[in-house]
Structures are given as structure tokens and as C-alpha cells.
Amino acid sequence: MRAERLLNIMVLLKNREIMTTEKLAEELNVSPRTILRDMDALSLAGIPVYSIRGKHGGWTILESFKNNLFHLKQEEIHSLIASPSGKLLKDLGMKKGTIDIREKLLASLSKSDTVKTRTFWERVYVDTGTWRESNDNTTYLEIVQKAVLENKKLKMVYKKFNNNESETYIEPLGLVAKSNRWYLIARKEKQYRNYRVARILSATILDEVFIRPTNFNLIKYWETSKKDFISRLPQYLVEVEVTSSIINRITFTSKFIHSLEMKQSANEEWTFVKLTFNDKQEAIEYILGFGDQIRIISPKNLKEDILHAAQEVIRLYTS
């Protein structure tokens, strides 16, 4: 505990240049007397810390005492500063330390690099979450993570997308976080499979250790799996004309529209748009919501479905 605090003192003095005993004590949640003892310990260890008297004085460390990361380019340092989601780190049991890890990174840089990197830190924030926080259940994430790191087989009860529950035995290979949702990548019967951690109803680590496949690369597998999933998604193509008043509303969100092609129609009051939905029902609900601002070109049989749905609405409110 003390060793970590001594390191944190060195980090703070390197980054802040001068700090009083009281300010150090406040930052590290200890008493001023403890800080004074720590300074003695650092001096005895050969660390060049010394005090400056006066109104603006305090503790400092020799500028020559540096450990520059010469092998890192500026953009590489910036990529380290762009810290991952705090929620995801918390899910993995990684608690934030007294001193931010980025402070420790800054302490190892030259003065000029420190200024540039701190500017980036203060002006760029990466938020990997969604507008509405996921309510995914992470009850068994700790157990799954332990099984992944220890190469131990896992017995679990899993709820499938159709709500059917089944007991299964797997070899857990890795964890992937996507938009604050956790996925377990595992091998079952020599096949790789993806499991959403929130659907795990129970999990037990077995004593049996498995041999991890030497040719398995988590990142490459996930990227390939993601592309395969997208390619298998159903598509329903619709060609329409829309009025200029709803162009911005159509292009504002991609919640329903998966691809969008647009060009001016012969009649300048209308714009030709090509939309792709998951299925016909999704297309009907979307188009019907715009009333007389969208007219269908193809497929022609969709016009009949839209007309039938509109008549049902009229019947509901006139009966």
C-alpha cells in the first residue's frame, strides 16, 4: 500500500511540478504527517525530491528525473489516453485507483509531450455507451471471466432468443463488450459460438482444464462473426417517393432504415428514395406513419398492404 502511495507521489510531483504537503495529503487521503514520512523515504531511496520555501513553495522533483517513452509516437500516446468505458472496467472488477492511470502515463513523458497529451486528454472524451444505458444482467460475468482466464470448462444454463432454456457445457475463450453489452465467445463440440452474458441463468466453473486452440484470435474471430451476422440479416427493399418536408426526418435516424439511396424525381416536389427494412411489416409501419408524405413505387403489392392497414385504422376509430 505504501509502495503504491510513494509511486503516486512521484507521479503527482512530475505532473503538477510543485505541491504542498497538505495538497498531497488531500489527493492521497492520508495525513500531512504521513506525507512527510513518505518524503523522507523517497529521499533515502535516492529519489530527488526536495522542498521549496515561500508563499508558492512546496514539494517538487528534479526535472532531470524522467523516464521518457521515446518508443511511443504522439498518436499512440493519445490512443492510450482515450480510456475505455468506466462501466466496462467496473464490470470487469477493475476499480479506479487513487491516481488515474493516465496521470502515471503523463509522468513518464517529456515536458513537451506532457503538454500535448494533457491537452488531448482535456478536450477529447470517448463514450462507448449508448444514450439509454443497457440493463443487461451481469450477475455471472465475474464467474465467466474467471473461467476464461483460467482455461476451465464452464457449465451453464442459457436462455436462447426464443426463451427456451438449456444446460450446456462449453470452453470459454474470451469476452467481448459491444455498446455496454457483454458477449462470451466459447467453443462447444469443436465449434465457436457467441453467448450473450445477460442470458446466462446460472454458471459453474468445472475443475476440468481445457487446451486453448492455438490458432484462435479473439479480435479476428469477432470481426468475422460480426460480418457474417450482418450478411445474414433479412432485407426488404422498398422504392418510394417522398415530399421535401420529410427528407430530414427520414435521414435523421437509422433505427429502421438500414441503407438509403436518394435522387431527385421527375416531379421536383418529390424525391426518389430507396429504403431497406428488416421485413415487410416493419416497412408497413414505417411508411404508414408518414401519411400522405410517402408514396410507394415498388413492390406494388406493398400498396395493397398499406391500404389494408390504413382501412383498419379508420375502422378502429370510426366504429
N, C-alpha and C positions, 0 to 999 in steps of 0.2 A: 504494500500500500504506500509506504514511504518512498520507495524507489520510483513509483509512478508519479507521485507528487513532485519529487525532485526533477523528473523529466519535464513535467508540466510547467514548473517554474522556469526552466531553461527555454521552453517554447514561448512562454509569455514574454520573457525579457528579450528574446530575439525579435519578436514581432512588435512589441509595444515600446521597445528601447529603454524606457525608464518607468518604473512602477514603485510606489511606496510600499512599505511593509503592510500597511492597513489595506491597500487595494489588493495586494497579493492574497492576503488572508481572506478577503471578501470573495475573490474569484475562486479560491480553492476550499472554501468552507472550513477553515481552521483558524486558530487564534494567532494574533501577531507574534506571540512568544514562540509558537511552533515554526513560523516563517523564519525568525531569527536563528533558531537552531538549524533549520534546513540550510540557511545561507552559510553557516559555519561548516556544515557537512559538505556542501558543494566546493567551498574553498579548500578544504582538506583533501578533496578528491582531485584537485588541480583544475577545477572549472573556474575561469577568470571572471568571477562576479565581484562587484565592488559597489560601494555606496557613494552617492554624490550628495553633498550637503547643500543646504539652501532652500529657498521657497519652492523651487521647481525641481528639487532633488528627489532621490530615491535610489532604488537598486537598478543596476544595469549590468551588461555583459559585454566584454570586449568585441568590437566589430570584426576583428580578425578571426574570432572563434566561429567558423562557419563549416557547413558540410553541404556544399552546393551539389545539386543534381544535374551535373553537366550533360549527362546522357539523355535527359528528357528535353524535348522540344517544347516551345511555349504552348502550342495547341494540345500537346499530350498532357501537360500540366493542367490545362483548362478542363480537359476531359475528366481528370481526377477530381477537380473542384466541383464539377456538376454532380453532386451527391445523389444517390438513388433515393427513392421514396422512404420517408421516415416510417411510414406504416409497414412497408415491406420488411424493413430492417427489424422493426418491432415484432412482426410475425415470426421472424427467424430467431428471436430471442437475443438480438444484438442491441443492447441498451446503449444510449448515448452517454459517452464519458463526460467527466468534468470539463475537459478541454476538447473542443471539436477537433476531429481528426484532420480537418483542413488547416487548423492552426498549426498542427505538427508538420504538415506538408510545407506551409509557408516558412516555417522556421529553418527549413533545410535549403532554402533558396537564397540567391544573392539579393542584395537590396533592390536592384533594378527589376529583377524578376518578381520579387515580392510585391512591388507596387503594381505592376501589370496584372499579376494574378489576383491580388486583393480587389482591384477594380472590376475584374471579370466576376469574382465571387459576389460582389455587392450589387452587380447590375444584371446578372443572369440567374434565373431560378428555374429549375426543371421540375415540373409537377407531373408525375407519372400516373396520377389518379384520374378519376372521372368526375363529372360535375355532380353526380349523385354517388356518394360513397357506397361501395359494394357491401352488402350484408352477408357475404359468404361466411359460412361456418368454418372456422379454422381450428376446431377442437382437437383434431388429430394431426395437425401439421407438425407439431413437435415430435410425435412418435414417428411419423413418416420421415421427417428429416433425419432422425437418429438412425433409422433403418437404411436410408440412402447412404449416409456417411460410413456406416459400419458394414456395408455389404451383407446385410442379413435379410433373409426372406421375411415376407410380411403376409399375415393372414388378415383379410378384411371383409367386411360386409359392405357392399356398394349398391347405391340406388342408381339405376340407369335412367336415361331420359324419359322412358315410358313409365317410370315409378316402380318398375319391378326391382326387387331386392335379391341379391345373390351373394353367397360366400365364395371368395376366390383366394387363391394363393399366387403371389407374384414376387418378382425380383425387382425391387425398386432401384432405378438407375439415376434419377435426377428430378429436380423440382424446377418449374418454370413459372414465373409471375407475369401475367399479362393483364394490364389495366386493373391491378389490385386483386386479381383472381389467381389462385394457385392451381397448378396442374402437376400431377405426378406422372412421370414417364417411367414405365416399367416394362419388364419382359415377362410374358406369360406363354408357356408352351412354345418357346423359341420365336415368338412374335412380339414386336414392340407395340405397346398400347398407351393411350393417354387416358388419365383419370382425373376428373375434377375433384380436388380435395374436399370441397364443400359437400360432395355427395357421399363421402365416406361415413358410414354409420357406426363402424367400430373398427379398430385396428390393433393388432397384436404382433409384436416383433417375435419371431421364432429364433431359436438358438442356432438354426442351420445357416451357415455362411455360404454364399454363392460366389462363383467366379465371374467377375465383371467382364463382359465382352471387350476384347482389346481394340476392336475396330469401331466401337461406339463413340460418337461425338455428339454431345447433348445439343449444342447450338446448331450444328448442321442438320441433325435429325429434326429438331423443332421447326426450322425454316422450311425443310422439305415437307414435313407433316402439315404445316400451315398452308402451303401452296396446294397440296393435294386436297385439303378440306375445302378451300375456296373453289377449286376447279369442280368439285362435286356438288356445289350448291345449285339448287334448281333455279332456272331463269325463265321469266315470262316477258317477252318483248312486246312493247306496245308503241305504236306510232300515233301521235296526236298533234293537234294544233291548239295553241293557247293564246289568250289575249295578252297584250303587253302589261296589263295591270298585275298579272300574277307571275311574271317571269322571275322577279326577285324572290318570291315565296317558294318557287319550285327549286331554285338553285341554292336556297339558304341552307337546307338540310339534306343529308344523305341517309336519313333514317330509313326511308323506303326505297329511294331511287339508288340503284347500285351503279348505273352508268348513265351518262347524259350526253346526247348529241343534239345540236341545235343549229337551225339555219332559217333564214327569212323565207316566208311563204310568198306565193304569187300575190296574195292579198296582204298588203302591208300591215293591216290591222291584226293579223295573226302570225304566229311564229311556229314553224315546224319543230317538234321536239321528239326525240326517241328515248323512251324510258325502259328500264329493265327492272322488273319486280321479282320477288321470290315465287309468286304464283298468281293465278287469276283472281282469287278472292282479294288478295292484297291490292291488286290493280283496281278492282271494282270500288273498294272502299276509298282508295286514294282519289280516284277520278271523280267519284260522286261527291266528294267533299268540296269540290271547286264549282259545283253547279253548272251554269251555262258559260263558264270561262274556259272549259276544255271541251274539244270535240274529237272523237275518235276517228282515225283513218284506217288503222288495222290493229288487230284482226277484226274482221267485220262482225263475227259472231259475238264479240265483246259488247257491241252496241246493244244487242238484244238483252244481254245480262244486265247492263247498266239500266236500260229501260225497265226491266222487270224489278230491279232493286228500287228504282225511283217510285214505281207504282205501289210497291209495298209500303214505302214511307208515306205516300199520300193516303193510302188506305188506313194506315195506323192512326193518322191524325184527323181523318175525316169521319171515321166510324164512331 
